[in-house]
Amino acid sequence: MSDHYQEQLEEVRAIARRIKERESQNDEDRDRIRALIPRLFPEPKPYPRGRLSEVVEATGYTREYVARIRDGKVKPS
């Protein structure tokens, strides 16, 4: 096989490794967010007005997903 092919194959391998590393970091970051969200909603209820909206904006998650995390229905991995 040509050197050009080998160079491109090595580049593909390197890129794939970087993607895998970033995915692993992203998984860790998502787990950390899921661990922090319940702490943003301490007792007693009702929570301050606008709290859910602020957390939704900060995370980019849906209101329903943040509420499920808040209520303990979604746990960090």
DRENKOL-646804 format. One record per atom (N, C-alpha, C, O): x, y, z. Coordinates in steps of 0.1 Angstrom, whole numbers, plus 5000, padded with zeros to 4 digits. Example, Ala and Ser with C-alpha at 12.3 -4.5 7.8 and 13.67 -1.06 7.14 Angstrom:
513249435078
512349555078
513249675078
514249675085
512849785071
513749895071
512950005079
513450115080
//
This chain:
500849885000
500050005000
500950125000
502050125004
500350234995
501150354994
501350425007
500550405017
502450505008
502650585020
501550685022
501250705034
500950735012
499850825013
498650765020
498050825029
498450645016
497350565023
497650545038
496750575046
498850505041
499250485055
499150615063
498650615075
499550725057
499450855064
498050895067
497650935078
497150875057
495750905059
495150815069
494250855078
495450685069
494950585079
495350625093
494550615102
496650665095
497050705108
496350835112
496050845124
496150925103
495351045107
493951005111
493451065121
493350915104
491950875108
492050805122
491150835131
493050725125
493150665138
493350775149
492750765160
494150875146
494450975156
493151055159
492851085170
492451085148
491151165150
490151075158
489451135167
490050955155
489150865162
489450855177
488650855185
490750855180
491250845194
490850975201
490350975212
491051095194
490651225200
489151225203
488651275213
488351175193
486851175195
486551095207
485651135215
487150975208
486850885219
487150955233
486450935242
488351025233
488751085245
487751195249
487351215261
487251275239
486351385241
484951325246
484351385255
484551215240
483251155244
483351115258
482351125266
484451055262
484651015276
484551135285
483851125296
485251245282
485151365290
483751425290
483251465301
483051415279
481651465278
480751385287
479851435294
480951255287
480151165296
480351205311
479451215319
481651235315
481951275328
481351405331
480751425342
481351495322
480751635324
479251625326
478651685334
478551535317
477151515319
476751455332
475751495338
477551365337
477351305350
477451405361
476651415370
478451495360
478651605370
477451695370
476951735380
476951735358
475751825357
474551755364
473851815372
474351625361
473251555367
473451545382
472451535389
474651545387
474851535402
474651675408
474151685419
474851785400
474751915406
473351965405
472952045414
472551935396
471251985394
470351975407
469752075411
470251855413
469451845425
469851945436
469051995444
471151975437
471652075447
471252215444
471252295453
470852245432
470352375428
468952395433
468352505432
468252285438
466952295442
466752245456
466152145459
467452315466
467352275480
465952285485
465152375481
465652215496
464452235503
464452365510
465652405512
463452425514
462152385512
461552435499
462052525493
460552365495
459752405483
458852515487
458552515499
458252595479
458552615465
459952675463
460452755471
460452645451
461752695448
461552835443
460452875439
462652915444
462553055439
462053065425
462352985416
461153165422
460653175409
461753195399
462653275401
461653125388
462553135377
463753035378
464553025369
463852965390
465052875392
465052765381
466152745375
463952705378
463952595368
464352655354
465152595347
463852765351
464252835338
465652865337
466352845326
466252905348
467752935348
468552815346
469552815338
468152705352
468952575351
468752525337
469652475331
467552535331
467252485318
468152565308
468752505299
468252695310
469052785301
470552745302
471252735292
470952725315
472352695317
472852555311
473952545306
471952455311
472252325307
471952305292
472552225285
470852365287
470452335274
469452215273
469052175263
469252165285
468252045286
466852105286
466652215288
465952015284
464552055284
464052065298
464752015308
462952145300
462452165314
462052025320
462252005332
461451935312
461051805317
462251725322
462251665332
463351735314
464551655318
465151705331
465551635339
465251835332
465851895344
464951865356
465451835366
463651875354
462751835365
462851685369
462851655381
463051605359
463251465363
464551445370
464651365380
465651515366
466951505374
466751565388
467151505398
466051675389
465851745401
465051645411
465351645423
464051575406
463251485414
463851355416
463251265422
465051335412
465751205414
465351095405
465650975408
464751125394
464351015385
465350985375
465250885368
466451065374
467551045365
468851065374
468951165380
469650965375
470850965383
472050975374
472050935363
473151025380
474451015373
474850875371
474450785379
475550845360
475950705358
476950655368
477350545368
//
